[in-house]
């Protein structure tokens, strides 16, 4: 078995209940090393609740989450990040009074020497195509620019897996193109899970999709196959989906 065939993240019978409501219903999920997977589904499908279980924002009712064979279920977000998982939520978590470069460097310095952290910072600025923002205070940046800076900050921590919740939301067409290019470049070098409802953006970045419906994995497969699936079109593509 090659490294590319090995599972990096798996869930088994993962369930999240809120009283009598089952938001995530016995989900079995597998992500290989170096894979980029998009999670889609209509509003209320359970994909965002599943994401929050992976990130430690929610403690699953039952089930298992294994990352490189180690149990994550029930751990807090800080401990999950320390294990090598980068997390990018919808709300940017940045130091507004500092320049973009310094925000990224703070993340790079956590596990690297000063010289290496500067190199990583430069690499991330180039990868995300935000070198022009390096010396601008983050608090003065537009929403989409802030999103890109935070992604660079997450990546500067050198995670093995990155979890992204609707990363393209609120971005301009040019910012979305920069983001898509970066994610395509990252695929294969690290693993990524992207929760998204923008189908054009998904087409731009993904090869594999997992569709959630009523708290369960409805179908998984190639982008073209999923887009052409009649039941997927009925439950998702034909409906307004603002994220679940």
GURO-147515 format. One record per residue: x, y, z of N, C-alpha, C in turn; residue in three letters. Coordinates in steps of 0.1 Angstrom, whole numbers, plus 5000, padded with zeros to 4 digits. Example, Ala and Ser with C-alpha at 12.3 -4.5 7.8 and 13.67 -1.06 7.14 Angstrom:
<atoms>
n_c1; n_c2; n_c3; ca_c1; ca_c2; ca_c3; c_c1; c_c2; c_c3; r
5132; 4943; 5078; 5123; 4955; 5078; 5132; 4967; 5078; ALA
5128; 4978; 5071; 5137; 4989; 5071; 5129; 5000; 5079; SER
</atoms>
This chain:
<atoms>
n_c1; n_c2; n_c3; ca_c1; ca_c2; ca_c3; c_c1; c_c2; c_c3; r
5008; 4988; 5000; 5000; 5000; 5000; 5009; 5012; 5000; UNK
5006; 5021; 4991; 5014; 5034; 4990; 5009; 5044; 5000; UNK
5017; 5055; 5002; 5012; 5065; 5011; 4999; 5071; 5006; UNK
4998; 5072; 4993; 4986; 5079; 4987; 4973; 5070; 4990; UNK
4975; 5057; 4992; 4964; 5048; 4994; 4960; 5047; 5009; UNK
4968; 5053; 5018; 4965; 5051; 5032; 4955; 5061; 5037; UNK
4946; 5057; 5046; 4936; 5066; 5052; 4943; 5075; 5062; UNK
4941; 5088; 5060; 4946; 5098; 5070; 4935; 5101; 5080; UNK
4923; 5102; 5076; 4912; 5105; 5085; 4900; 5095; 5082; UNK
4895; 5090; 5093; 4883; 5081; 5091; 4873; 5084; 5103; UNK
4860; 5083; 5100; 4850; 5083; 5110; 4842; 5070; 5109; UNK
4838; 5065; 5120; 4830; 5053; 5121; 4818; 5055; 5130; UNK
4806; 5053; 5124; 4793; 5054; 5131; 4792; 5068; 5138; UNK
4798; 5078; 5132; 4797; 5091; 5139; 4783; 5097; 5139; UNK
4779; 5100; 5151; 4765; 5105; 5153; 4765; 5117; 5162; UNK
4757; 5127; 5158; 4755; 5139; 5167; 4740; 5141; 5168; UNK
4736; 5141; 5181; 4721; 5143; 5184; 4720; 5156; 5192; UNK
4710; 5164; 5189; 4706; 5175; 5196; 4692; 5172; 5202; UNK
4691; 5167; 5214; 4678; 5162; 5219; 4672; 5151; 5210; UNK
4661; 5153; 5204; 4655; 5143; 5195; 4659; 5144; 5181; UNK
4667; 5154; 5178; 4671; 5156; 5164; 4685; 5150; 5161; UNK
4685; 5141; 5151; 4698; 5135; 5147; 4704; 5143; 5136; UNK
4714; 5151; 5138; 4720; 5160; 5128; 4730; 5152; 5120; UNK
4737; 5143; 5126; 4747; 5134; 5119; 4744; 5120; 5123; UNK
4741; 5112; 5113; 4735; 5099; 5116; 4744; 5087; 5111; UNK
4752; 5082; 5121; 4761; 5070; 5118; 4769; 5072; 5105; UNK
4777; 5082; 5105; 4785; 5085; 5093; 4798; 5078; 5093; UNK
4800; 5070; 5082; 4814; 5064; 5080; 4820; 5072; 5068; UNK
4832; 5077; 5071; 4839; 5086; 5061; 4853; 5082; 5061; UNK
4859; 5083; 5049; 4874; 5080; 5048; 4880; 5090; 5038; UNK
4892; 5096; 5043; 4899; 5105; 5035; 4914; 5100; 5034; UNK
4919; 5099; 5022; 4932; 5094; 5020; 4943; 5105; 5021; UNK
4955; 5102; 5024; 4966; 5112; 5024; 4967; 5118; 5010; UNK
4968; 5132; 5011; 4969; 5139; 4998; 4956; 5142; 4991; UNK
4945; 5138; 4996; 4932; 5139; 4989; 4925; 5152; 4992; UNK
4919; 5158; 4982; 4910; 5170; 4984; 4896; 5165; 4982; UNK
4888; 5167; 4993; 4874; 5162; 4992; 4865; 5174; 4995; UNK
4855; 5176; 4987; 4844; 5186; 4990; 4832; 5179; 4996; UNK
4826; 5185; 5006; 4814; 5181; 5012; 4803; 5190; 5008; UNK
4792; 5185; 5002; 4781; 5193; 4998; 4768; 5187; 5003; UNK
4757; 5195; 5002; 4744; 5190; 5006; 4735; 5202; 5009; UNK
4722; 5200; 5008; 4713; 5211; 5010; 4713; 5216; 5025; UNK
4706; 5227; 5027; 4705; 5232; 5041; 4699; 5222; 5050; UNK
4706; 5219; 5061; 4701; 5210; 5071; 4706; 5195; 5068; UNK
4715; 5194; 5058; 4719; 5180; 5055; 4729; 5174; 5065; UNK
4735; 5182; 5073; 4744; 5177; 5083; 4759; 5179; 5081; UNK
4762; 5185; 5069; 4776; 5186; 5066; 4784; 5195; 5075; UNK
4778; 5206; 5079; 4785; 5216; 5088; 4786; 5210; 5102; UNK
4775; 5203; 5106; 4776; 5196; 5119; 4787; 5186; 5119; UNK
4788; 5178; 5109; 4799; 5169; 5107; 4813; 5176; 5108; UNK
4814; 5187; 5101; 4826; 5195; 5101; 4830; 5199; 5115; UNK
4820; 5204; 5123; 4822; 5208; 5136; 4826; 5197; 5146; UNK
4822; 5185; 5143; 4826; 5173; 5150; 4841; 5171; 5148; UNK
4845; 5172; 5135; 4859; 5170; 5131; 4868; 5180; 5138; UNK
4863; 5193; 5139; 4872; 5204; 5144; 4872; 5205; 5159; UNK
4863; 5197; 5166; 4863; 5198; 5181; 4853; 5209; 5186; UNK
4846; 5215; 5177; 4836; 5225; 5181; 4824; 5219; 5187; UNK
4821; 5206; 5183; 4811; 5198; 5189; 4816; 5185; 5193; UNK
4811; 5179; 5204; 4815; 5166; 5209; 4805; 5156; 5204; UNK
4809; 5147; 5195; 4799; 5137; 5190; 4792; 5129; 5201; UNK
4779; 5126; 5198; 4772; 5118; 5208; 4778; 5104; 5209; UNK
4780; 5098; 5197; 4787; 5084; 5196; 4795; 5084; 5184; UNK
4804; 5074; 5183; 4812; 5072; 5171; 4826; 5075; 5173; UNK
4834; 5073; 5163; 4849; 5075; 5164; 4854; 5084; 5152; UNK
4864; 5092; 5155; 4871; 5100; 5146; 4886; 5096; 5147; UNK
4892; 5090; 5137; 4906; 5087; 5138; 4914; 5095; 5128; UNK
4925; 5101; 5133; 4934; 5109; 5125; 4948; 5102; 5126; UNK
4953; 5096; 5115; 4965; 5088; 5116; 4965; 5078; 5127; UNK
4953; 5072; 5128; 4951; 5061; 5138; 4949; 5066; 5152; UNK
4949; 5079; 5155; 4947; 5084; 5168; 4933; 5089; 5170; UNK
4926; 5086; 5181; 4913; 5091; 5183; 4912; 5106; 5186; UNK
4903; 5113; 5178; 4901; 5127; 5180; 4888; 5130; 5187; UNK
4878; 5121; 5186; 4865; 5123; 5191; 4865; 5128; 5206; UNK
4859; 5140; 5208; 4858; 5145; 5222; 4869; 5154; 5225; UNK
4880; 5155; 5217; 4891; 5165; 5220; 4887; 5179; 5216; UNK
4893; 5189; 5223; 4890; 5203; 5220; 4898; 5207; 5207; UNK
4894; 5219; 5202; 4899; 5224; 5190; 4914; 5226; 5191; UNK
4919; 5231; 5202; 4933; 5234; 5204; 4941; 5221; 5203; UNK
4937; 5211; 5209; 4944; 5198; 5209; 4944; 5192; 5195; UNK
4933; 5194; 5188; 4932; 5188; 5174; 4942; 5196; 5165; UNK
4943; 5209; 5166; 4953; 5216; 5158; 4967; 5212; 5161; UNK
4970; 5209; 5174; 4983; 5205; 5178; 4987; 5192; 5171; UNK
4977; 5184; 5168; 4980; 5171; 5162; 4983; 5172; 5147; UNK
4982; 5184; 5141; 4985; 5186; 5127; 4974; 5188; 5118; UNK
4963; 5194; 5123; 4951; 5197; 5116; 4949; 5212; 5116; UNK
4949; 5218; 5104; 4946; 5232; 5103; 4931; 5235; 5101; UNK
4926; 5245; 5107; 4911; 5247; 5107; 4909; 5261; 5102; UNK
4900; 5263; 5092; 4896; 5276; 5087; 4881; 5276; 5087; UNK
4876; 5284; 5096; 4861; 5286; 5097; 4857; 5297; 5088; UNK
4844; 5300; 5089; 4838; 5311; 5080; 4842; 5325; 5085; UNK
4845; 5326; 5098; 4848; 5339; 5104; 4863; 5340; 5106; UNK
4870; 5349; 5099; 4885; 5350; 5100; 4889; 5353; 5115; UNK
4900; 5346; 5119; 4905; 5347; 5132; 4919; 5353; 5131; UNK
4920; 5366; 5131; 4933; 5373; 5128; 4936; 5384; 5138; UNK
4948; 5389; 5137; 4952; 5400; 5146; 4951; 5413; 5137; UNK
4940; 5420; 5139; 4937; 5431; 5130; 4947; 5442; 5130; UNK
4954; 5444; 5141; 4964; 5455; 5142; 4977; 5452; 5137; UNK
4979; 5440; 5132; 4992; 5436; 5126; 4991; 5435; 5111; UNK
5003; 5436; 5104; 5003; 5434; 5090; 5000; 5420; 5086; UNK
4996; 5417; 5074; 4993; 5403; 5070; 5005; 5394; 5072; UNK
5017; 5399; 5068; 5029; 5391; 5069; 5031; 5387; 5083; UNK
5029; 5396; 5093; 5032; 5392; 5107; 5022; 5382; 5112; UNK
5009; 5383; 5108; 4999; 5373; 5111; 5004; 5359; 5107; UNK
5009; 5358; 5095; 5013; 5345; 5089; 5026; 5341; 5096; UNK
5035; 5350; 5099; 5047; 5346; 5106; 5045; 5341; 5120; UNK
5035; 5347; 5127; 5032; 5342; 5140; 5029; 5327; 5140; UNK
5021; 5323; 5130; 5018; 5308; 5129; 5030; 5300; 5125; UNK
5038; 5305; 5116; 5050; 5298; 5112; 5060; 5296; 5123; UNK
5061; 5306; 5132; 5071; 5305; 5143; 5068; 5295; 5154; UNK
5056; 5290; 5154; 5052; 5280; 5164; 5061; 5268; 5165; UNK
5065; 5263; 5153; 5073; 5251; 5153; 5086; 5252; 5145; UNK
5090; 5264; 5142; 5102; 5266; 5134; 5111; 5276; 5139; UNK
5124; 5276; 5134; 5134; 5286; 5138; 5130; 5299; 5131; UNK
5136; 5310; 5135; 5133; 5323; 5130; 5135; 5323; 5115; UNK
5147; 5318; 5110; 5150; 5318; 5096; 5140; 5310; 5088; UNK
5137; 5298; 5093; 5127; 5289; 5086; 5113; 5295; 5086; UNK
5110; 5302; 5097; 5096; 5307; 5097; 5095; 5319; 5087; UNK
5105; 5326; 5085; 5105; 5337; 5075; 5104; 5331; 5061; UNK
5111; 5320; 5059; 5110; 5313; 5046; 5095; 5308; 5043; UNK
5090; 5302; 5054; 5076; 5297; 5052; 5066; 5308; 5050; UNK
5068; 5319; 5057; 5059; 5331; 5055; 5060; 5336; 5040; UNK
5072; 5337; 5035; 5073; 5341; 5021; 5066; 5331; 5011; UNK
5068; 5318; 5015; 5062; 5307; 5006; 5047; 5308; 5006; UNK
5041; 5311; 5018; 5026; 5312; 5019; 5021; 5324; 5012; UNK
5028; 5335; 5013; 5024; 5347; 5006; 5024; 5345; 4991; UNK
5033; 5338; 4986; 5034; 5335; 4972; 5024; 5325; 4968; UNK
5022; 5314; 4976; 5013; 5304; 4972; 4998; 5309; 4971; UNK
4994; 5318; 4980; 4981; 5323; 4981; 4980; 5336; 4972; UNK
4991; 5340; 4966; 4991; 5352; 4957; 4987; 5364; 4965; UNK
4992; 5366; 4977; 4989; 5378; 4985; 5001; 5386; 4989; UNK
5012; 5385; 4981; 5024; 5392; 4985; 5022; 5407; 4985; UNK
5012; 5412; 4977; 5009; 5426; 4977; 5003; 5431; 4990; UNK
4997; 5422; 4998; 4991; 5425; 5010; 5000; 5424; 5022; UNK
5012; 5420; 5020; 5021; 5416; 5031; 5023; 5427; 5042; UNK
5024; 5439; 5038; 5027; 5450; 5048; 5014; 5458; 5051; UNK
5003; 5454; 5047; 4990; 5461; 5050; 4984; 5455; 5063; UNK
4979; 5464; 5072; 4972; 5459; 5084; 4960; 5451; 5080; UNK
4959; 5440; 5087; 4947; 5431; 5083; 4934; 5438; 5086; UNK
4933; 5446; 5096; 4921; 5453; 5099; 4916; 5462; 5088; UNK
4925; 5466; 5079; 4921; 5475; 5068; 4918; 5467; 5055; UNK
4918; 5454; 5055; 4916; 5446; 5043; 4901; 5443; 5041; UNK
4898; 5440; 5029; 4884; 5436; 5025; 4882; 5422; 5030; UNK
4869; 5418; 5031; 4866; 5405; 5036; 4873; 5393; 5029; UNK
4873; 5393; 5016; 4879; 5383; 5009; 4894; 5382; 5010; UNK
4900; 5394; 5012; 4915; 5395; 5014; 4918; 5389; 5028; UNK
4910; 5392; 5038; 4912; 5386; 5051; 4911; 5371; 5051; UNK
4901; 5366; 5043; 4900; 5351; 5042; 4913; 5345; 5036; UNK
4919; 5351; 5026; 4931; 5346; 5020; 4942; 5347; 5030; UNK
4943; 5358; 5038; 4954; 5359; 5048; 4953; 5348; 5058; UNK
4940; 5345; 5063; 4939; 5335; 5073; 4942; 5321; 5067; UNK
4939; 5319; 5055; 4943; 5306; 5049; 4958; 5305; 5049; UNK
4965; 5315; 5045; 4980; 5315; 5045; 4985; 5312; 5060; UNK
4978; 5318; 5069; 4982; 5317; 5083; 4980; 5302; 5088; UNK
4969; 5296; 5084; 4966; 5282; 5087; 4977; 5273; 5081; UNK
4980; 5276; 5068; 4990; 5267; 5061; 5004; 5269; 5066; UNK
5007; 5281; 5072; 5020; 5283; 5077; 5023; 5274; 5089; UNK
5013; 5269; 5096; 5014; 5260; 5106; 5018; 5246; 5102; UNK
5019; 5244; 5089; 5023; 5231; 5082; 5015; 5219; 5087; UNK
5002; 5220; 5086; 4993; 5209; 5089; 4994; 5198; 5079; UNK
4990; 5186; 5083; 4989; 5175; 5073; 4975; 5174; 5067; UNK
4965; 5180; 5074; 4951; 5181; 5070; 4946; 5195; 5073; UNK
4939; 5200; 5063; 4933; 5213; 5064; 4918; 5212; 5063; UNK
4910; 5217; 5072; 4895; 5217; 5072; 4890; 5231; 5069; UNK
4883; 5233; 5058; 4879; 5246; 5053; 4863; 5247; 5052; UNK
4858; 5257; 5059; 4843; 5258; 5059; 4839; 5270; 5050; UNK
4834; 5267; 5039; 4830; 5277; 5029; 4840; 5288; 5027; UNK
4852; 5284; 5023; 4863; 5294; 5021; 4861; 5305; 5011; UNK
4853; 5303; 5001; 4851; 5312; 4990; 4839; 5322; 4993; UNK
4832; 5321; 5004; 4821; 5329; 5007; 4825; 5344; 5008; UNK
4818; 5353; 5001; 4821; 5367; 5001; 4833; 5372; 4994; UNK
4839; 5363; 4986; 4851; 5367; 4978; 4847; 5373; 4964; UNK
4856; 5381; 4959; 4854; 5386; 4945; 4858; 5374; 4936; UNK
4855; 5376; 4923; 4859; 5366; 4913; 4874; 5364; 4913; UNK
4881; 5375; 4914; 4896; 5374; 4914; 4902; 5367; 4926; UNK
4896; 5369; 4938; 4900; 5363; 4950; 4897; 5348; 4950; UNK
4885; 5345; 4944; 4881; 5331; 4943; 4891; 5323; 4934; UNK
4895; 5330; 4923; 4904; 5323; 4914; 4918; 5321; 4921; UNK
4922; 5330; 4929; 4935; 5328; 4936; 4933; 5317; 4946; UNK
4922; 5316; 4953; 4919; 5306; 4963; 4919; 5292; 4956; UNK
4912; 5291; 4945; 4910; 5278; 4938; 4924; 5273; 4933; UNK
4932; 5282; 4928; 4946; 5279; 4923; 4954; 5273; 4935; UNK
4953; 5280; 4946; 4961; 5275; 4958; 4957; 5262; 4962; UNK
4944; 5259; 4963; 4939; 5246; 4968; 4942; 5235; 4958; UNK
4942; 5238; 4945; 4946; 5228; 4935; 4961; 5225; 4937; UNK
4969; 5235; 4940; 4983; 5233; 4942; 4986; 5225; 4954; UNK
4978; 5227; 4965; 4980; 5220; 4977; 4976; 5205; 4977; UNK
4966; 5202; 4969; 4961; 5188; 4968; 4973; 5179; 4963; UNK
4975; 5169; 4971; 4986; 5160; 4968; 4997; 5162; 4978; UNK
4999; 5175; 4982; 5009; 5178; 4992; 5004; 5177; 5006; UNK
4991; 5178; 5008; 4984; 5176; 5021; 4970; 5173; 5018; UNK
4963; 5169; 5028; 4949; 5165; 5026; 4940; 5177; 5030; UNK
4929; 5178; 5023; 4919; 5190; 5025; 4905; 5185; 5025; UNK
4897; 5190; 5034; 4883; 5188; 5034; 4876; 5202; 5033; UNK
4868; 5204; 5022; 4862; 5217; 5020; 4847; 5216; 5020; UNK
4841; 5222; 5030; 4826; 5223; 5030; 4822; 5235; 5021; UNK
4814; 5233; 5012; 4811; 5243; 5002; 4797; 5241; 4996; UNK
4791; 5252; 4992; 4778; 5251; 4985; 4778; 5257; 4971; UNK
4789; 5264; 4968; 4791; 5271; 4955; 4795; 5260; 4945; UNK
4786; 5256; 4936; 4789; 5245; 4927; 4800; 5248; 4917; UNK
4801; 5261; 4912; 4811; 5264; 4903; 4825; 5263; 4909; UNK
4826; 5268; 4922; 4838; 5268; 4929; 4842; 5253; 4931; UNK
4833; 5245; 4934; 4836; 5230; 4936; 4841; 5224; 4923; UNK
4835; 5228; 4912; 4840; 5223; 4899; 4854; 5227; 4897; UNK
4858; 5239; 4902; 4871; 5244; 4899; 4882; 5237; 4907; UNK
4878; 5231; 4919; 4889; 5226; 4928; 4888; 5211; 4930; UNK
4876; 5205; 4929; 4875; 5191; 4934; 4875; 5181; 4923; UNK
4880; 5169; 4927; 4878; 5157; 4919; 4869; 5147; 4925; UNK
4868; 5147; 4939; 4859; 5138; 4946; 4850; 5147; 4955; UNK
4837; 5142; 4956; 4827; 5149; 4964; 4820; 5139; 4973; UNK
4816; 5143; 4985; 4808; 5135; 4994; 4795; 5144; 4995; UNK
4783; 5138; 4992; 4771; 5144; 4994; 4764; 5140; 5006; UNK
4760; 5150; 5015; 4752; 5147; 5027; 4738; 5150; 5024; UNK
4729; 5141; 5031; 4715; 5143; 5030; 4708; 5137; 5042; UNK
4701; 5145; 5049; 4694; 5140; 5061; 4703; 5134; 5071; UNK
4715; 5140; 5073; 4725; 5136; 5083; 4733; 5124; 5079; UNK
4732; 5119; 5067; 4739; 5107; 5063; 4747; 5110; 5050; UNK
4757; 5102; 5047; 4764; 5102; 5034; 4755; 5096; 5024; UNK
4750; 5104; 5015; 4741; 5099; 5005; 4748; 5092; 4993; UNK
4759; 5099; 4988; 4767; 5093; 4978; 4781; 5100; 4977; UNK
4791; 5093; 4973; 4804; 5098; 4971; 4809; 5094; 4957; UNK
4817; 5103; 4951; 4823; 5100; 4938; 4829; 5111; 4931; UNK
4832; 5109; 4918; 4838; 5119; 4909; 4829; 5130; 4907; UNK
4834; 5142; 4906; 4826; 5154; 4904; 4816; 5153; 4893; UNK
4821; 5149; 4881; 4812; 5148; 4869; 4801; 5138; 4872; UNK
4804; 5127; 4878; 4795; 5116; 4881; 4784; 5121; 4891; UNK
4788; 5129; 4901; 4779; 5134; 4911; 4770; 5144; 4905; UNK
4776; 5153; 4897; 4768; 5164; 4891; 4757; 5158; 4882; UNK
4760; 5147; 4876; 4750; 5141; 4866; 4740; 5132; 4873; UNK
4742; 5129; 4886; 4733; 5120; 4893; 4719; 5126; 4895; UNK
4709; 5119; 4890; 4696; 5125; 4890; 4691; 5128; 4904; UNK
4693; 5119; 4914; 4688; 5121; 4927; 4696; 5133; 4934; UNK
4709; 5134; 4931; 4716; 5145; 4937; 4711; 5158; 4932; UNK
4708; 5159; 4919; 4702; 5171; 4913; 4688; 5174; 4919; UNK
4681; 5164; 4923; 4668; 5166; 4929; 4669; 5171; 4943; UNK
4678; 5165; 4951; 4679; 5169; 4965; 4688; 5181; 4968; UNK
4697; 5184; 4958; 4706; 5195; 4961; 4707; 5205; 4950; UNK
4711; 5201; 4938; 4713; 5211; 4928; 4701; 5219; 4924; UNK
4689; 5213; 4926; 4677; 5220; 4922; 4672; 5228; 4933; UNK
4678; 5228; 4945; 4673; 5236; 4956; 4683; 5246; 4960; UNK
4678; 5256; 4967; 4687; 5267; 4973; 4694; 5260; 4985; UNK
4707; 5261; 4985; 4715; 5255; 4996; 4725; 5265; 5002; UNK
4721; 5270; 5014; 4729; 5281; 5020; 4739; 5275; 5030; UNK
4741; 5262; 5029; 4751; 5256; 5039; 4743; 5250; 5050; UNK
4748; 5238; 5055; 4741; 5231; 5066; 4751; 5227; 5076; UNK
</atoms>
